[in-house]
Amino acid sequence: MTSDPTTSTQPSSLWAATAVAGPDTPPLLESREVDVLVIGAGFTGLSTALHLAERGTSVCVVDSQEPGWGASGRNGGQVNPTLKHDPDELVRMFGERRAEPLIDAVSKSADLVFDLIKRHDIDCKPVRSGWLQLAYAPKDVEGLHARAKQWRKRGVPVEMLDSDAVARRVGTRAFAGGWLDSRAGAIQPLSYTRGLAQAALAAGAAVHSGSAVTSLSPQVSKGSGKWLATLSTGATVSADRVVIATNGYTGPLWPGLQSTLLTANSFIVATAPLSRAEANDILARGETASTSQRLLLYFRKDSDGRLLMGGRGFFSDPKNASDFSHLERSLELLFPQLGPLKYEYRWAGRIAVTRDFMPHIHEPAPGITVAVGCNGRGIALCTSFGKHLASRLTGGTDEFPYPISPIKPIPMHQLQRLYIAAGVAWYSLLDRFG
Ligand SMILES: Cc1cc2nc3c(=O)[nH]c(=O)nc-3n(C[C@H](O)[C@H](O)[C@H](O)COP(=O)(O)OP(=O)(O)OC[C@H]3O[C@@H](n4cnc5c(N)ncnc54)[C@H](O)[C@@H]3O)c2cc1C
């Protein structure tokens, strides 16, 4: 399948309308054997395939739709090298010996994204001007500055900002302060995903769209520990190892996996391009931004000076403009100087939230690796998964930094709509009164 708009399965969004064309990735029609089969062509699957192919491994990526159809082609494009948990909290959770390599991998994950963009000449409008995390209340600013200090202790250049400094950078007086994480940046995420697909192909990987894996089972006849995947096209893939990289779009393929994840929608709106004078006063240096509440809002400008605002996840797919109205109200409250705004794009995608807010790597059977649960922070993280998984799968000597855990379904997962609705209501109460 090509990214020709007449055949692309991309949902409509700002990114789909402005992305570079992707490489040709036709459905897999003939059965084949490979070292590694990767299921899912988002950041996780494509970064894994690229790094495996660079190590000389034969690898085939299949996607039920096309590269970037999932969250990778629909997100906010904010490249943030952080987890939901702060570094000191990770040390408390995992102990220093296990936590420090994890913190180091996460911290270097944005470097990895921008290095790959440079090395493979990926045309995805990269800007590396940092991420601003902003708080409305002075007491929350203290918490953000404490977070910044934890990273500073680890050598990360950060800035702690008061209300005036935020107003100068962001163009609004709505915030009491915040911090700047200078490792972070912004990209056009669908172009980045397509660039990864192109780079993986150039390195020798195969990438196939329109090829859903409908079943996965041990290849008993060969008795060799291989796995056999059957595709929606009727072809099969026999592989020594399989990487499941389906995140928020995980289905029932692997027993119990789907019920380890709460899959909520995150929504984004994008305005028409602002005038140069208007754009110059808002996030003038190209920073990305988000608020520090539990139900956070994230915003940035794109390369044409549009303002993007994203936030709040619900389970159901968006039905109409009213699903997006809280985002539009938020933009207009933050930047009243812009007057009424014209909106050109509204879209949504699914994030995969885990119970412990940690990414989940599972190895539920010999030869099977699962990498899911990016909790809305996947651009840098999933790219980093790919690099480290490729090393692990090919016997690399470097320590694998991400914790490996058993698959543990969330009790009563069938009630996830209720969990999410209750979580949204509870968090919005805490954000207001907590
Ligand atoms: C609206 C939104 C905004 C976000 N904003 C940000 C942000 O600003 N910064 C950030 O870092 N992160 C952000 N995220 C999170 C980030 O986009 C995700 O963490 C990341 O894209 C996950 O990548 P992935 O490769 O693991 O999964 P995905 O990109 O979701 O890809 C999974 C793929 O698996 C395929 N698939 C599923 N089942 C099968 C099957 N049986 N056979 C074959 N293929 C299958 C799907 O078709 C899909 O293409 C956001 C997410 C959303 C939805």
The ligand as an SDF file (V2000), in Angstrom:
LIG
                    3D

 53 58  0  0  0  0  0  0  0  0999 V2000
   -3.9800   11.8000   20.2700 C   0  0  0  0  0  0  0  0  0  0  0  0
   -2.6690   11.2960   20.8290 C   0  0  0  0  0  0  0  0  0  0  0  0
   -1.7120   12.2390   21.2110 C   0  0  0  0  0  0  0  0  0  0  0  0
   -0.4570   11.7840   21.6880 C   0  0  0  0  0  0  0  0  0  0  0  0
    0.5360   12.7020   21.9030 N   0  0  0  0  0  0  0  0  0  0  0  0
    1.7980   12.2690   22.1690 C   0  0  0  0  0  0  0  0  0  0  0  0
    2.8770   13.1930   22.1990 C   0  0  0  0  0  0  0  0  0  0  0  0
    2.7260   14.3880   21.9420 O   0  0  0  0  0  0  0  0  0  0  0  0
    4.1000   12.7120   22.5240 N   0  0  0  0  0  0  0  0  0  0  0  0
    4.3370   11.3720   22.7490 C   0  0  0  0  0  0  0  0  0  0  0  0
    5.4760   10.9840   23.0290 O   0  0  0  0  0  0  0  0  0  0  0  0
    3.3330   10.4640   22.6590 N   0  0  0  0  0  0  0  0  0  0  0  0
    2.0870   10.8770   22.3530 C   0  0  0  0  0  0  0  0  0  0  0  0
    1.0730    9.9680   22.2250 N   0  0  0  0  0  0  0  0  0  0  0  0
    1.3820    8.5320   22.4230 C   0  0  0  0  0  0  0  0  0  0  0  0
    2.0930    7.9250   21.2250 C   0  0  0  0  0  0  0  0  0  0  0  0
    1.4960    8.3350   20.0310 O   0  0  0  0  0  0  0  0  0  0  0  0
    2.0430    6.3970   21.3630 C   0  0  0  0  0  0  0  0  0  0  0  0
    2.6160    6.0380   22.6110 O   0  0  0  0  0  0  0  0  0  0  0  0
    2.8400    5.6920   20.2750 C   0  0  0  0  0  0  0  0  0  0  0  0
    2.4780    6.1670   19.0010 O   0  0  0  0  0  0  0  0  0  0  0  0
    2.6220    4.1830   20.3340 C   0  0  0  0  0  0  0  0  0  0  0  0
    3.3230    3.6290   19.2470 O   0  0  0  0  0  0  0  0  0  0  0  0
    3.2330    2.0900   18.9420 P   0  0  0  0  0  0  0  0  0  0  0  0
    4.1210    1.8230   17.7940 O   0  0  0  0  0  0  0  0  0  0  0  0
    3.5480    1.3130   20.1750 O   0  0  0  0  0  0  0  0  0  0  0  0
    1.6950    1.8280   18.6030 O   0  0  0  0  0  0  0  0  0  0  0  0
    0.7640    2.4220   17.4430 P   0  0  0  0  0  0  0  0  0  0  0  0
    1.3870    3.5560   16.7340 O   0  0  0  0  0  0  0  0  0  0  0  0
   -0.5880    2.6400   18.0390 O   0  0  0  0  0  0  0  0  0  0  0  0
    0.7250    1.2370   16.3850 O   0  0  0  0  0  0  0  0  0  0  0  0
    0.0820    0.0170   16.6430 C   0  0  0  0  0  0  0  0  0  0  0  0
   -0.1950   -0.6100   15.2860 C   0  0  0  0  0  0  0  0  0  0  0  0
   -0.5580   -1.9700   15.4880 O   0  0  0  0  0  0  0  0  0  0  0  0
   -1.3990   -2.3240   14.4010 C   0  0  0  0  0  0  0  0  0  0  0  0
   -2.0830   -3.5840   14.7540 N   0  0  0  0  0  0  0  0  0  0  0  0
   -2.9080   -3.8350   15.7990 C   0  0  0  0  0  0  0  0  0  0  0  0
   -3.2860   -5.1340   15.7840 N   0  0  0  0  0  0  0  0  0  0  0  0
   -2.6840   -5.7140   14.7170 C   0  0  0  0  0  0  0  0  0  0  0  0
   -2.6980   -7.0420   14.1780 C   0  0  0  0  0  0  0  0  0  0  0  0
   -3.4000   -8.0430   14.7480 N   0  0  0  0  0  0  0  0  0  0  0  0
   -1.9700   -7.2920   13.0630 N   0  0  0  0  0  0  0  0  0  0  0  0
   -1.2510   -6.2960   12.4660 C   0  0  0  0  0  0  0  0  0  0  0  0
   -1.2200   -5.0360   12.9400 N   0  0  0  0  0  0  0  0  0  0  0  0
   -1.9110   -4.7390   14.0530 C   0  0  0  0  0  0  0  0  0  0  0  0
   -2.3090   -1.1260   14.2370 C   0  0  0  0  0  0  0  0  0  0  0  0
   -2.8660   -1.0720   12.9430 O   0  0  0  0  0  0  0  0  0  0  0  0
   -1.3400    0.0380   14.5160 C   0  0  0  0  0  0  0  0  0  0  0  0
   -0.8500    0.6410   13.3270 O   0  0  0  0  0  0  0  0  0  0  0  0
   -0.2000   10.3770   21.8100 C   0  0  0  0  0  0  0  0  0  0  0  0
   -1.1800    9.4690   21.4480 C   0  0  0  0  0  0  0  0  0  0  0  0
   -2.3950    9.9130   20.9530 C   0  0  0  0  0  0  0  0  0  0  0  0
   -3.4230    8.9050   20.5390 C   0  0  0  0  0  0  0  0  0  0  0  0
  1  2  1  0
  2  3  1  0
  2 52  2  0
  3  4  2  0
  4  5  1  0
  4 50  1  0
  5  6  2  0
  6  7  1  0
  6 13  1  0
  7  8  2  0
  7  9  1  0
  9 10  1  0
 10 11  2  0
 10 12  1  0
 12 13  2  0
 13 14  1  0
 14 15  1  0
 14 50  1  0
 15 16  1  0
 16 17  1  0
 16 18  1  0
 18 19  1  0
 18 20  1  0
 20 21  1  0
 20 22  1  0
 22 23  1  0
 23 24  1  0
 24 25  2  0
 24 26  1  0
 24 27  1  0
 27 28  1  0
 28 29  2  0
 28 30  1  0
 28 31  1  0
 31 32  1  0
 32 33  1  0
 33 34  1  0
 33 48  1  0
 34 35  1  0
 35 36  1  0
 35 46  1  0
 36 37  1  0
 36 45  1  0
 37 38  2  0
 38 39  1  0
 39 40  1  0
 39 45  2  0
 40 41  1  0
 40 42  2  0
 42 43  1  0
 43 44  2  0
 44 45  1  0
 46 47  1  0
 46 48  1  0
 48 49  1  0
 50 51  2  0
 51 52  1  0
 52 53  1  0
M  END
$$$$
